């Protein structure tokens, strides 16, 4: 599956399109691999890190869990699941190029060179 996504990414970048990869990128190694794929395709790669506390994440998951009753494609996720998965996540450190999202779209767009924006 990820090989197919990587091929689509390469094709989109080769066509000159801007691409946003919305994926977990849980480990440093995984992020390095996707950065390499993008850079080899000629992209300027920017990792945007969206930090969140356990309570923030659990609140979002609880909201999403409500959909499991109406959507057969939804999957229930328990707080124990969150704890287990959170223990596997490696947040970017200072030596890993990244931008910390501060809740303002303008911060990200400015870092990407889009300076004529509102917000």
C-alpha positions in Angstrom: 0.0 0.0 0.0 2.7 2.5 0.9 4.6 1.6 -2.3 1.5 2.7 -4.3 1.3 5.9 -2.3 5.0 6.6 -2.9 4.5 6.0 -6.6 1.6 8.4 -6.7 3.7 11.0 -4.8 6.6 10.7 -7.2 4.2 11.1 -10.2 2.5 14.1 -8.7 5.8 15.8 -7.9 7.1 15.0 -11.4 4.0 16.7 -12.8 5.0 19.8 -10.8 2.1 19.6 -8.3 2.3 20.6 -4.7 1.6 17.7 -2.4 0.5 17.4 1.2 1.1 14.0 2.8 -1.2 13.5 5.7 0.3 10.5 7.4 1.4 9.5 10.9 5.2 9.5 10.2 5.6 7.8 13.6 9.4 7.3 13.6 12.5 9.2 12.6 13.4 6.5 10.1 9.9 6.6 8.5 10.1 10.4 8.2 13.6 10.2 6.7 12.5 7.7 4.1 9.5 9.9 3.0 11.8 13.0 3.0 14.2 11.2 0.8 11.4 10.2 -1.6 10.3 13.8 -1.9 13.7 15.2 -2.3 14.7 12.7 -4.9 11.7 13.9 -6.8 12.9 17.5 -6.6 10.5 18.6 -3.8 11.3 21.0 -1.0 10.1 18.9 1.9 8.7 20.4 5.1 7.6 18.3 8.0 4.8 20.0 10.0 4.5 18.6 13.5 1.2 19.0 15.2 1.8 18.4 18.9 -1.1 17.5 21.2 -1.5 16.3 24.7 -3.0 13.0 25.7 -6.2 14.7 26.7 -6.5 16.6 23.4 -6.0 13.4 21.5 -8.4 11.4 23.6 -11.1 14.1 23.2 -10.7 14.0 19.4 -10.9 10.2 19.4 -14.0 10.2 21.6 -15.7 12.4 19.1 -14.6 10.2 16.2 -15.7 7.1 18.1 -19.3 8.4 18.0 -19.2 7.8 14.3 -18.6 4.0 14.8 -22.3 3.6 15.5 -23.3 5.0 12.1 -20.4 4.3 9.8 -19.6 0.6 9.2 -16.1 1.7 8.0 -15.3 3.4 11.3 -13.1 1.7 13.9 -13.5 2.2 17.6 -10.3 3.2 19.4 -10.0 2.9 23.1 -8.0 5.0 25.5 -5.7 2.0 26.1 -5.2 1.9 22.3 -4.2 5.6 22.4 -1.7 4.9 25.2 -0.2 1.9 23.5 0.2 3.8 20.2 1.5 7.0 21.8 4.3 5.0 23.3 5.6 4.1 19.8 5.5 7.7 18.5 8.9 9.5 18.2 8.4 13.3 18.2 10.8 15.3 16.0 13.8 16.5 17.9 15.7 19.7 17.3 18.1 18.1 14.9 15.3 16.9 12.6 14.1 19.6 10.2 10.4 20.4 11.1 8.0 23.2 11.7 5.8 23.1 14.8 2.2 24.0 14.0 1.0 26.7 16.3 -2.7 26.6 15.3 -2.3 29.3 12.7 -2.4 28.4 9.0 -0.5 31.6 8.2 2.6 30.2 10.1 2.8 27.2 7.9 2.1 29.0 4.7 4.7 31.7 5.5 7.3 29.0 6.2 6.5 27.5 2.8 7.0 30.9 1.1 3.4 31.9 0.7 3.7 35.4 2.1 0.7 37.2 0.5 -1.9 35.5 2.7 -4.3 36.6 5.3 -4.8 35.0 8.7 
